Structure formats: structure tokens, C-alpha cells
């Protein structure tokens, strides 16, 4: 059973001319701060695969988040049910994590 909450994604090196780096945090609804350490990803495809295959987030939410990342450098995805194991777990989709 998952914990209801939100994902917060930040483009760590936006504006630099190197491979994009992203940090993803999960915060449960009603909590102050993040319940998880951030997961970091190198490259947009690595982030996309983690969101889709590890967290089972729908493609429309992923595309909206990526658009926000390109426009603002950060994105939020709300009303998710995510287990700690799903957030922390390794999968084949998580091929290029930074941590």
C-alpha cells in the first residue's frame, strides 16, 4: 500500500550546456519536508523511465512535469500513492541514476 503525497522534481543544472541532472523528492500529504532522500538522475530519459516504470506515473503527468522543468526548472506531481520501496528501489529503468 502506498503513501499519498507529491513528487517534487528540480533541474539541478538548468542553463548549463551539459547533460541535465534532476533531483526527485517525495513528500507525503500533510507532512513538513520530505520523507525521502532525493533521488538524482542524469539525463531526461533516465528521469522519464524512473517516473514511468518505477513509480507508474502516467505519461500525461510525466509530459506535464517535463514541460514545467523546461519552462521553470522545477515540477510537481500531486495526488500520488507511492511506496517507499518503489521510490528507493532500483530497476532496469533506473540505468543512469546519480544516487
C-alpha positions in Angstrom: 0.0 0.0 0.0 1.3 3.4 -0.9 1.6 6.7 0.9 -0.4 9.5 -0.6 1.7 12.5 -1.4 3.5 14.6 -4.0 6.7 14.4 -6.1 9.0 17.5 -6.4 11.5 17.5 -9.3 14.2 20.1 -9.7 16.6 20.5 -12.7 19.8 20.9 -10.8 22.0 22.3 -13.7 19.4 24.1 -15.8 21.1 26.6 -18.2 24.3 24.7 -18.3 25.5 23.1 -21.5 26.0 19.6 -20.1 23.7 16.6 -19.6 20.7 17.6 -17.4 20.7 16.5 -13.8 17.5 16.1 -11.8 16.6 15.6 -8.2 13.3 14.0 -7.2 11.8 14.1 -3.7 8.6 12.6 -2.3 6.6 14.3 0.4 3.5 12.7 2.0 0.4 14.8 2.2 0.3 16.8 5.4 4.0 16.3 6.2 6.5 19.0 6.7 9.6 18.4 4.5 10.4 15.3 2.6 10.1 11.8 3.8 12.7 10.5 1.4 16.2 11.5 0.5 16.3 12.9 -3.0 16.9 10.6 -6.0 19.2 12.1 -8.6 19.1 11.3 -12.3 21.4 12.1 -15.2 19.5 12.8 -18.4 15.9 13.3 -19.2 15.3 9.8 -20.4 16.6 8.3 -17.1 14.1 10.6 -15.2 11.3 9.7 -17.6 11.9 5.9 -17.2 12.1 6.2 -13.4 8.8 8.0 -13.2 7.0 5.7 -15.7 8.5 2.3 -14.8 9.4 2.5 -11.1 6.6 4.9 -9.9 4.0 4.0 -12.5 3.1 7.6 -13.2 1.0 8.2 -16.3 2.5 9.7 -19.5 0.3 12.8 -19.4 1.7 13.7 -15.9 5.2 13.0 -17.0 4.9 15.2 -20.1 3.4 18.0 -18.0 6.3 17.7 -15.5 8.9 17.7 -18.2 7.3 20.8 -19.7 7.4 22.6 -16.3 11.0 21.5 -15.9 11.9 23.1 -19.3 9.9 26.3 -18.5 10.6 26.8 -14.8 13.3 24.4 -13.8 11.0 22.6 -11.3 7.9 20.5 -11.4 5.4 19.0 -9.0 3.2 15.9 -9.4 0.4 15.7 -6.8 -2.1 13.1 -5.6 0.2 10.1 -5.9 0.3 6.8 -4.0 3.9 5.7 -3.8 5.5 3.2 -1.6 9.0 3.9 -0.1 10.2 0.7 -1.8 9.1 2.0 -5.2 10.8 5.3 -4.6 14.1 3.9 -3.4 14.1 0.7 -5.4 16.4 0.0 -8.3 15.0 -1.1 -11.6 16.3 -1.6 -15.1 14.6 1.8 -15.9 16.9 3.4 -13.4 20.0 2.9 -15.5 21.7 6.3 -15.1 21.0 7.4 -11.5 23.4 9.7 -9.8 22.4 8.4 -6.4 
